[in-house]
Amino acid sequence: MVNGILFDSGKADVKPESADALKEVVKLLQQDLKLKLYVVGHTDNVGALAGNMELSKQHAAAVVRELTTKYSVAADRLQAC
């Protein structure tokens, strides 16, 4: 589990202050070129369960998007859940 990947409540945009945590994930992936990761999103407890479940999926997808576009991680090494 990686702490420090942040989102505003109810939103699925990775906050800029998440860069250090994302760089730690990149470093881990660079240390083992065969490593593949499941990216699992989480939310706060504000709002309805169904909406938070969907938002969790959006968070995971947003992290994968950040890692692949800004940090050049190969998409086949990540799976959003």
N, C-alpha and C positions, 0 to 999 in steps of 0.2 A: 504494500500500500504506500502510495506517495501522497504526502500532505502538501498543501500549498498551491494546488491548482484551484483557482478561485473563480466564482461566478457571482453575479448579482442575483438576489432572490428572484425567482420566476423567469430568469433569462438563461440563454444557452451560449452566450459569448464569453470565451475565455478572457479573463481580465489580464491586462498587461503585467501586473505584478506576479503572475504565475510563471514568468520566464525562468526563474531560478529552479523551480521544481521540474519544469519541462526539460531543462538542460540536464538535470540529474537522471531523468529517464533516458535521454539521448546517450549520456555517458554509460549507463548500464547496457544499453543496446550495442554500443561501440565495443564494449569489453567482451561481448560474446556474440559473434556475428550470426550464430545459429538461433539465438534467442528470439522467440516470438511472444507477444504479450496480448492478453485480453485486457481491454480497457473498459472498466465498469464505472458508470456514472452514479452519482448520489445527489440527493437534494436535501434541503432543509425540511422542516415539518409544516411549512406554511402552505395552505391550499389543500385541495382534495387529493386523495390517494391516486386516482387514475391520472390526474394531471401531473403529479409528481413522478409517477412511473414513466410517463412519456418524456418528461423533462430530463429524467435520469438518462434515458437513451440519447437524448439530444446532447447532453453533457459529454457522454462518451464519444459520440460522433464528432463533437467540436474538438476534443482533445486529439483524436486521430487526425483530424484535418490540420490542426496546428503542427503536430509532429511531422506530418508528411509534407506540408507546404513550407513552413518556416524553418524546419530543422532537417529536411531532406531524408527522413526516415522512410524506408521502402514500405509501401502500403501493405504488402503481403506479410509483413512482420507484426501487424497490429490488427486486432479485431475488436470492434466496438460491441459491447453487450449491454 
